[in-house]
Amino acid sequence: MIVCGDDALAERLAAELRGLYRTQVTIVVPAVRPAAEERPGTGGRIRAAALITRVQAAMNRAAPAAADSLAGTAPRVMEAPVLDEETLTEAGVARADALALVHDDDETNIRAALAARRLNPRLRLVIRLYDRRLGQHLAQLLDQAAALAQPGLDPDALDTSTTVLSDADTAAPALAATAVAGTSKVVQADGLLLRAAERTPPGLGEVADPGLCTLALLSATYNDPAGAEGSDASGQEGPLLLPDDATVTAATGRGTVVLDTVTPAGPRTPPQRLVGRGLPLRSLFSRRLRWSLAGLVLCVLGLALATWATTERHPLGAAYLTLLDLFAIDDPALGEPLARQILQLLTGLAGLLLLPVLLAAALEAFGTFRTASALRRPPRGLSGHVVLLGLGKIGSRVLARLHELGIPVVCVEENPDARGIPLARRLRVPTLIGDVRDEGVLEAAKIHRAHALLALTSHDTTNLEAALYARSIKPDLRVSLRLFDDAFATAVYRTLRAAHPRALTRSRSVTTLAAPSFAGAMMGRQILGAIPVERKVLLFAALDVAGHPQLEGRTVAETFRPGAWRVLAIDSSAPGERRPDLAASREEDAPATSTGLVWNLHPGYVLRPSDRVVLAATRHGLAELLAPTPRTGSGAPR
């Protein structure tokens, strides 16, 4: 296995492959630049050196545990200034089973993927891309190239030859859910949304609602404001993934995570819709101007009615005379009755009053259109909103998710050219440009009236400083932080919860959420999504039954392995009629003709080799399932 990357995801992925799947790993990292070549402000040299140190430390820690199966195959760390064909050849792409390209730059990953496919058509590629549509087209292109280069390639191997994933898409639902109580975690499969919801512990004499099935038991202290989140090292006191019914019944006083509903995903909202993009009429004119216009309209209407009543003209003729008088068109009422002359003078006066009002309306409308493309400021009186710090890759996805949920958001971003600024402008989300560490920035975001703070910048110290300052303003504020290292995230969580036991605190490492999905894809399995359960991760994967003795020929009830995996759905249609990518929505995968997945399976249903299943699995359970799977690579040792 080869991992190429320049940030924490590469380190975490390498550790996952080494420690969990017991595979030989080669890690390709950027070379350390000389100080003279380092661009100011990039921090590339420091980041590269730190990455190499972290990878080597992680691999050294994992080596003793894996010595029984990987003796004499210590992980290899390569430094390369450019990820080109020469570098990939030296890394052993021609003999590798899988290659993960997880650089933070999409262009670097695309160039390397095209080069790697030329060097080894049978190579399994896992590519990190932020642009989902581009990733879909790239996967089709690379799969087509593999099929043309190897006409006899196994169709099953072709289905998993190229996988495009985004760490932002993997982590965004979990981060958004931490900002709003009761928000369910969502995974998409076959055009359906799988919603996993947290349920509070039942009261005395009550029975917990199991939903469609229970996915996890939360820690006994999870619902305690001063309690700590459990992790893989928490033992039986921590969360229990995929428990059996007896364990759930016996676990009194503990919350649960259940598969709540399976609903159609529905078509995506077209990007050209007017909601959030259109300019409401009331934003063109101020309230005072609108009242002035309304008063003048009523005045002119009254004058028109009075003209009709005193001149015995037709109503249309009376309205016409009133408009002539209003716009001072030369038609004096000489020789007319006194009432008509008075009405003409009053209407002319109304016309004089109308002129400055129309001028003010034109100026306000012109100014509004000029600022329509500008970022909105937080409105007065705003409360109960979410303050989102950082509009990079992660922040942009979280903003889109919160907007879909209808949750009011105020964004803070230091860089005016950040990736999420156009999205915030299009959605007309109030956004402040400034450093969150500067005095007054959080106050301008109305943090004292906010419901939650999501600190999602790429700097741990900035996120932590913002959280501490926000808590000093509002001690009971709900806080969720994005942090680089999961161990550091755990320490921060415990400290903040101890200092503010009445407030809800969450800290999440994006790489910890995303790495299991990337590792499973490198092993040739389609990962539909991942949801966090405290500090553990539960994976949803699509798996062909053939070749897996733990599944093949067994009933659904017999396949259930508590704490490891559980079959949730089955697709028994012919392999040629199935959707190749269950994680894609239906409109993205129109040529497929899958009959869809069957949920609420009968426990006695016997799984056939031709079946494909969707299952929930722990990281260790998925590794155990993948262990007996025949490799589709060149046959060289991993």
Salt bridges, closest charged atoms under 4 A:
ASP6 OD2 - HIS103 ND1 3.67
ASP7 OD2 - ARG128 NH1 2.81
GLU11 OE1 - ARG54 NE 3.22
GLU16 OE2 - ARG619 NE 2.73
ASP68 OD1 - ARG22 NH1 3.70
GLU85 OE2 - ARG118 NH2 2.55
ASP97 OD2 - ARG631 NH1 3.99
ASP97 OD2 - ARG638 NE 2.83
ASP104 OD1 - ARG128 NH2 3.58
ASP104 OD1 - LYS393 NZ 3.36
GLU107 OE2 - ARG111 NH2 3.05
ASP167 OD2 - ARG128 NH2 2.75
ASP169 OD1 - ARG132 NH1 3.63
ASP169 OD1 - ARG397 NE 2.49
ASP190 OD1 - ARG579 NE 2.77
ASP190 OD1 - ARG586 NH1 3.93
GLU198 OE2 - LYS185 NZ 3.04
ASP209 OD2 - ARG199 NH1 2.97
GLU229 OE2 - ARG506 NE 3.47
GLU229 OE2 - ARG508 NH2 3.07
GLU229 OE1 - ARG535 NH1 2.78
ASP232 OD2 - ARG619 NH1 3.13
ASP260 OD1 - ARG199 NH2 2.89
ASP325 OD2 - ARG340 NH1 2.82
GLU404 OE1 - ARG401 NH1 3.65
ASP435 OD2 - ARG437 NH2 2.99
ASP486 OD1 - ARG535 NH2 3.25
ASP544 OD1 - ARG578 NH1 3.73
ASP571 OD2 - ARG612 NH2 3.32
GLU588 OE2 - ARG268 NH1 2.97
ASP611 OD1 - ARG608 NH2 3.34
GLU624 OE2 - ARG561 NH1 3.03
